[in-house]
Amino acid sequence: MKIAKCSLESSGPYSQSKVIISERGPKELHKDFEKRAWKERTHVNGDGEVFIPPMQFANSIKEAAKYLSISIPGQGQAKYTKNFESGIMVLDPLMLNIQIDDIPSEWLFVPSDGKPGGGKRVWKCFPLIKSWKGVVSYYIIDDIITQDVFDQVLRASGLLIGIGRFRPRNRGYYGRFKVKEISWTEG
């Protein structure tokens, strides 16, 4: 197993959209509920520190491998897609060193069902993280994935797929990131 410690940095805003658990009060207006509960859309630990879940990075690189559809040399028509899907793990969240109470919000008029082109629209409030950076450890447990291929797919995941709400893969432009450095170790 190889471990790629990747220094990543946002190249634009990032936003989260975790499901809100709180329920609207019987006489509470939708807008009042959004004002009260919007912070629940943010991923936070027990100390109130905001983090990016590891699966956002794992899913992004797996989507990028599928998107790029790179052939495996010497294996006919075989692609790296399945190797990334089962052979890459990200286990730790990226802690952002930001407290939930310091996060600004943005109000958007969005489809009520969350689907693009939805007929009914409502105002919703989302957390907005203007910039972030940190080190994400990718565990490569499939030896077919070379360092060069991993590097190419990771860079594409930051540019073309992204993470979070309104990312490029979902017709948005938030959640893009750059790869500043990759250091390799054996696990």
N, C-alpha and C positions, 0 to 999 in steps of 0.2 A: 504494500500500500504506500502511496505517495501522499504527502500533504502539501498543498499549495496555500501559503499564507499570502493573501492578496490585499494589498493596500488599495482601497477604493475611495473615490471621492465623487460626490454628486456633481452633475453638470447642469442641474436645473432643480426646480422645486420637487418635493416628494410629499405625498399625502397618503394617509391610511383611511380605511373604511371598514374597520372591524364591526361586527354586528352589535347593535345596542341591546343590552339585556333589560334595562329598565322599561317599565311599561308606562304608557301615557295615563295620566290621571283621568277620572271620569269627566271632569269639566275642563280639563287642560286643553288649550288650543295647540294645534300642531307646531306653530312657531314658538310658543312658550316651552313646549317639550324639547324642541331642538336646542333652544338656548340653554336648557337645564342639562341635557344629556349628551351633547355633541362630543364631549371629551372621551366618552366611552368608545368612540370609534378609533381611539389611539391605543396602541399596544404599550402597556406599562408594566413594570415589575412591582413588587410589594412596597418598594421605597418611592414609587411615583416617578421613576426614571423611564423615559421613552426608549423603546428599542425597535429594531427591525427584525421580524421573525426570521429564523434561518431558512424556512421553507420558501421565502420570497426569493432568496438568492439561488437556492437549489432549483426551484421551478424555472427561474429565469434562464439559467444556463442550459437546462434540459430543453426548454422551448427554443433556445438559440441553436442547439445541435440539430433539432428537428427542422428548423427554418433553413439552416445552411445546407443540410443534407450532404455532408462531406463523405466521399467514398473512402473505405478502408483499403489502403494499398495491398495488392496481392490477394484480395478476397472477393473478386468479381464485382457484383452489384451491391455488396454489403455496405451499409452506411454506419457511421458512428452513433446514430440516434439511439439505438437500443443500449449501447454501451454507456452513454451518458445517463439514460433514464434509470438504469439499475446500478451503475458503477460510480456515481458521484453522490456524496452526502455533505451537507452542511449541518452541523450539530448545535452550534452556539449562536444565540442572537447577537446582533451588532448593537451594543449599548451606545446611545447617542450623547450621553452626558448632558441631557436636557430634561428638566422636570416638566411634568404634565401641566403645571400651572403657568409655565413660561411659553407654552405653545400658542401661537396665534391661530385664528380660525379664518375660514373663508365661506361665505354664503353663496350657494349656487342654485339655480333654478333647473332642477333635474327631473327626468322621468320618475314617476312615483314607484314604478316596478323595477327600476334600475337598468332597464334594457334600452339601448340606443333607439331612438325613434318612437319611444313609448308615447301614447296619446296624452295621458294626464301628467301634468308636471307639478312639482311641489318645491318649496324652498327647503334646502337641507344645509346643514353646517358641517364642515369637515376640518380636521386639523391640517395645518400647513407648515411643513418644515422646509425652510428656504434653502438650507444647505446642510450637508452631513459628510463625514469621512470616518474611516476606520479600517481595521484589518479583519477580513473574513477568512476563516480556514475552510478550504474545500478538501475533503477526503476523497481521493481517487482510488477506488478499490478494484478497478478494472485496468489491468496492465496494458490493454490494447490502446488506451488513451495516452497519447504521447504529450510531452510538455508543449510542443509546438501547436498541436491540435487544441489542447486545453486553452492555451493562450488566445488562439484565434477565436474560439467559441465564446470564451469569457468576454473578450472585447466586444463581440457582436451582441452578447446578452445585455451589456450596458448601453450600447448605442441603439439597437433595434428592438429589444424586448422590454427592458426596464423592470422596475419593481413598483409595487403599491398601486394606488388608485390612479386612474387616468394615465396609465403608462402607454408607451408607443404601441405595444402589441394589442392594446384595447382602444386604438384610435385616439390616443392622447399624446401628451408631450411631457408629462411629469415622470419622475422616477428614473431618468437616464443617469448613468454613472460612467466614470473613466477609471481605467486601471492604471494606477501610478507605478506599482512595483509588484513583482511576484517572487517570493523566495520559496525554495523547494526543500523538503526534508523527507526522509523515509520514516514510515510509521511502524 
